[in-house]
Amino acid sequence: MQAATAELDQYHSFTEPEIIGYLADCYPVVHEEFRRPLVLAAVSGAQRAAHLYVVVEKTRRLQMNKVWGGSEFGVHALL
């Protein structure tokens, strides 16, 4: 789990080979055959979480607009 979290923090490494290399250097306990699946799973999970965040925020704002009427004194004034 620590390796998966750490690899997502490698925002300066944008390619799959770079991130796999990072895992090999910093987490040699992760066997070579598991590195690529770990990278793909971590990135996929992060994308899914980001998508769900956008959906939740959009829904929250729509609900607030219904409650506050969406006027200049409504939800937009609060954000």
Order of alpha helices (4+ residues) and beta strands (2+ residues): alpha-alpha-alpha-alpha
